[in-house]
């Protein structure tokens, strides 16, 4: 048997927890994935306007290659403070990379940000941007269960003309390997098929997890841009940031291939995607709880395909579960 995990969340991957924190006045938030033990990690960047912290440490040609946590944050460049809050909490717990016997441990916490500075919230924070504190609060709240939609890094997000949000999904294949995805959807492109109320990701839906809408008889999809993407496209105002994870004991190179394959989940759920105005990023994480058999390449291929489907499903779930925020209307308000 195969299908979604027990929670249908990335935390179905053994050894992972997720914490979130929001500032409702600012209309922003932070989401953090924390591994119980240092986890193998990589990153694949597809968008033309990324905002990241410490991602070079994850390159397969560089030294560390493992993380204690990964942070997804609103706030554009200000959100790059969020990993500092997570780092402080993990440092206090004794977590981190041991550089030398007498040196304090150094938590490895890469991060990525999305732009939510024009959503109507109060951004007049002077010198006290909220993201470090939100990162620490999210880290302390880490658990197996967490909210979707208007939560964490997705609190103030938009996806095309729809309210965006936090989405997640998981899948356990017939051999018992688990993959999962966590995403903050803030895309320039639309998640909805033109002329319908169906998500682009509808073929991959499991058990009505994002409403069970089907496109029916459609006119040909226009070759030009969809009408329900965001208004005027401007640099650095969009980005869908995601994490995919597996419990398989893959190598760094194998995990990199899995993350590359998983990035196709963006294209299964959004149109257009990877534009010059999006900072689309996929982090790949492996907790290495389950050994790979002899057919490693085939297993990695299957896991990468499942991860792409999970990411597409997570994107649709993030939009489907979102609630209207001020003037930003949600999917279910537009398609009751």
N, C-alpha and C positions, 0 to 999 in steps of 0.2 A: 504494500500500500504506500501511496505517496500523497502529499497534500500539504496545506499550511500546518505550521507547528501549533502547539497548544494555545499560545497567546496570539498567534499571527503577528508577532513583533520581532524585531531584531534580537531581542533578549531570549528568544527560543534557542539561539546559539549559546551553548553552554559557556559560562564564564564571563558573560557580559551583563552590564546594568546600564540604565539610562536615567539621567537626572535632568530636570528642567526648571527654569525660573523665568518669570516675566515681570516687566514693569508696565502696568496698565496705563499709567499716565503718559509715558514715553511711547507706548505702543511698540514694544520691542521685547526681546528675550534671548535666552541662551539655552542650548541643548548640549549635553555632554554624554558621550559614551565612555564608560570606564570598564576596563578589563580587570578581573580579579587578580590576574598575574600579567606580567609584561607580554604583550601579544605582537606577533609579526604584523607589520603594516607597510603599505605602499600608497602611492597616490597617482591618479591619472587626471590630467587637466585638459579639458576640451574647449572650454569657453574662451572668448577673446578678451575678457576683462576680469581675471581672477583677483581675489584678495586672500592671501594666505599667511600663515606663520609656521615656521620650522618644517616646511614640507621637504626641503632638500635633505633633511636627515633621513627621509624614508626612501631615498633612491637606492636601488639594489647595489650601486657601486660605492655607496658610502657606509660609514661605520656602524651606526646604531641599529636601524632597521626594526626596532621594537618600540611600542608605545605603552604608556600607562593609561592614557585617555586621548580622546579626540574631541575637539570642541567645534560646534557649529553655532554661529552667532549672528544676530542682526547688528545694525549699527554702522555698516560700512567700515571704514578704517578704524573707527572708535571701538568696534567690536573685537578688534585684535587684542584688546586688553583682557578679554574673557579668559583665555588660557592662563593668564597670570593668576587669576583667582582660583582656578582649578589646580594649578601647580602648588599654590600655597596650602590648600587642603591636603593634597597628596603628600607633600613634603612633611607636614605635621603628622601624617600617618606612617611615616618612614618609607614611603614608596619612592622609587626612582633608580636611575642608572648609577652604578657605583664606578666612579671615575678612578678613585684611589682609596685605599683602606681607611685613611683618616679624613677623607673629604665627605661632606654631607651628600646624601643621595640626591640626584637631579632628576625629577620627574620629566618624562618626555611627553609633551602635550601639544601636538600640532593642532592647527585650527584653520577654519575658513569662514568667511563672512559674506553676508548678503546685504543689499541696500534696502533699507526701510525708512529712510530719512524724510520721505515726502508723503507719509500716510496720515497726517493730521495730528500726530502725537506732540507732546510738549518736549521739544528738543533743546530747550534753553537751559542746559545743565551747567553752564559756565565751565569751570575746570574739573568738575566732579562727574565725569561720564560714568554711567551706572554699570558698565560691563564687567569690570573686575569683581565687583560685589555680586553681580548676577552669576558669574562663573563659579564663584565659591558656593553660592546658595544652591546652584544646580548640582554641583559635585556632592554636596552633603545630602541631597535628595535622591541620589542614585538608587534605583530599585529595578525589579524585573518588570513591573507594570508602569506604564506612563501614558499620558494623554496624547491624542492626535488632534489635528486641526489648529485652533488658536492656542498654541502652547509653545513654550521655549522659543527657539530661533524662528519659528513660523508664526509667532503671535501677530506681527505686523506685516506679514508677507502678502504679496499678490501674485496671481498667476494669470497672465493675460488680463482680461477685464474682471476676473473672478478673485474672490478672497483666496489667498494661498494658505499654506499651513504645514504642520509637521505630519508626515506620513510614514508608515512602516508596514512591512509584510515579511512573511517567512515561508519557507518551503523545506520539507523533509522528503528526500528522494527515496526510491525503493531500496537503496542500499543503506539507508539510515543516516546519510550525511545531511546536515542542516545548513541552509544559507538564509541570510536575512538582509533586509535593507532598511535604512533610516534616512529620511530626506526632508530638507526644508525647501519648500517649493515657492520660488519667487521669480518665475520665468517671464521673459518677454513674450514668448509664444503662448498659444492657447492649448489647454488640455482637452478641449471639446471638438468633436468632428463638426464641421460646418453644416448647417441645416438640420441639426439633430440635438438631442440632449444627451448623447452617448459620449463617453470618454474615448479618446484615441486608444487607451489601454484596455478597452472592453474585451478583446479576445483572450486576455490573460486573467480576467477576473476569476476569483475563487469564492464560491458560496455567497454571491451577492454582496461582497465586502465594500463595494462602492455604488450600490443602488440597483445593480442588475439591469441598467438601461441598455438597450440594443439599438443600433442605427436604423434598422429596417431598410426600406428602399431609398437609396440616396442618389442624388445627382452626382456626376463625376466631381471629385474633389478639385477645387480650383488650383491651377498651377501657381497662382500668385499667393501673397500672404493672406492669412485668415483675417476676417473683419473684427474678431474678438480678441486679438492680441492687445497688448498695452498700446496706449495712444501713440505719442511721438517717441520713437526709439532714441534713447540717449545713452552714451557710454556710462558704465558703472552703476546703472540703476536697476539691474536685474541680477539674477544668479540663482541656480538650483544647486545646492550643496548636499552631498550624499555620502553615506558610508554603506558599504556592503561587507558582510562578514560570513565566515564559515568556520565550522569546527574541524575541518580537515587539516591534517598535518602536511600542508603544502610548503614548498620552498619559497623564497622571496621572488624568484623568477616566475614560478607557477602562480603565485598570488598576483603578480603584476599582470599576467595574462588574464586572470580571472577579472581583475578590475577593468581592464581594457574591454573585455567582452561585456561586462556589466554596464559600461557607459552607453551601450546601445539601448538600454532601458529608457534613457532620456528620449531617444528618437521614437520609441514605441509609445510614448505618452504625451509628447509635446511637439507642436509645430509652429514656427521653425524652432530649431535647437542649435546649440553651440554657435550662436551668432557672435558678431563682434561686440555686442552689447551685453552678453551674458558671461558670467564667470564660472561656468559649469565645472564641477569637480567631483570625482569619486575617490574616496579613501577605501582601500581594501584592508581588511583585518582578518587574521586567522588565529584562533585560540588553540589549534593543534591538539584537540581532545581525541580525535579519531584518526588512526593510522590509515594511510593510503595503501591500496593493494598493488599488485604488479602492473596493472594497466593504468599507470599514473596519468598519462596524457589524456586518455579517454575520460577518466574521472574528472580531471580539471576542465575539460571541454564541457561535460555535463553540468558541472557546478557553475561555470561561467554563464552558460545559457540560462540556468535557473536563476542566477543572480540578476541577469538582465530583466527577466520576467518579474522578479521580486521588486526591482527598482521601478519598473513601469507601474506595477500595482500600487507601490507605496506612494508614487506621485499622485495617482488618481485618488487614493485614500486621503492624502493630505488635503486635497482640494474638496473632496466630498464631505469630509468631517468638519471643515472650517465653518465658522459662523460669521455673519456680516459684522463689520467693524466700522462704525460711523457711516460714511458715504460709500464704503467699499462693500459691494454686495457679494454674497456667497453664492455658490452653485445652486444650492437647494432653494434659495430665495428666487433665483431666476428660473429654475425648473422644478416647481413644487410637485 
